[in-house]
Amino acid sequence: MKKNSKTLNYYLDLKYNIIIEYVSEDQEYYFVAFCHELGRGSCFGIGENPGKAVDQFEQNRIEFIKLLYDKDMLIPEPIESNTEY
């Protein structure tokens, strides 16, 4: 039985809540963008500013979802949040 019952485009169009963290190590800094559903260590983006980190995350998210879909591995859908910022 297929784990992903919807089309690839359905999964690619999902909108995840992106988290951006500032990281400072050894006098260098960068930003990391990720979402909890896809896993911080599995799908993320790194950039010198938040925008570049998000752009890289989005590129990696597409490739990651395609990989999961092709291997018929479960693709987590976004968790709805009632938190307002």
N, C-alpha and C positions, 0 to 999 in steps of 0.2 A: 504494500500500500504506500502510495506517495505521501511524503510528509508535507509537501508544499502543494496544496490543492488549487492555488491561484496562479495566474500568469506571471512570468518574469517581470513584465511591465508594472503589474500591481505592486510587487515588492520594491521595484526601483523607485516608484512614485511615493512610497511611504515617507512621511516627515517625522524625523526623530528629534527629540530635544537634545541639542548639542550643548555639551559642557566644555568650557574653556578654562584651562588652568595655566597660571603663570609659573614657570619653573626657573629656578636660579641654581646653577651648579658650577663650581670652580670658576667664578667670575664671568660666567656666560649665562645668558638668559634666553628663553624661548617660550613659546606658547604651545600647549597641547590641546587639541580638540577631539572629543570622543562622545559616545553615548553609552549609557549603561546597558541597553538592550543588546548591542552588538559586542560589548566587552571592551574595556579600556586597553587591554593588552592585545586584542585581536584586530581591532579596526580603529585607527586613530590618524590624526594629522598633526604635523609639527610645522611651525612657522615662526618667523622673526616678529610677527605681529598677529593679533587674533584673526584678522581677515585671511591671511595666508594659511594659518593653521586650519581654519574652517574649509577653505578651498581644497586643501590637500585631503582633509577628512572626507569631503564629498566625493572626490575622485576615488579614494580608497574604498569608500562605502559602496560605490557602484561595482567595483571589481570584486569586493568581498561578497556582496549579495549574488553576483553572477556565479562565483565559485560555489557558494552554498547551494544555489539552485541547481547547477549542473551536477553536483554530487548528491542531490536529493537530501540535503541536510536541512534540519529545521532552521527557518529564518524567523527570528523573533520580531514580532510587530511592536510598534511603539506603545509604551505604557502611557495612558492618559494621566495627566497630572492636574489636580485642582489648585495647585499653588500658583499664585499670581505674584509677579515681581514688579 
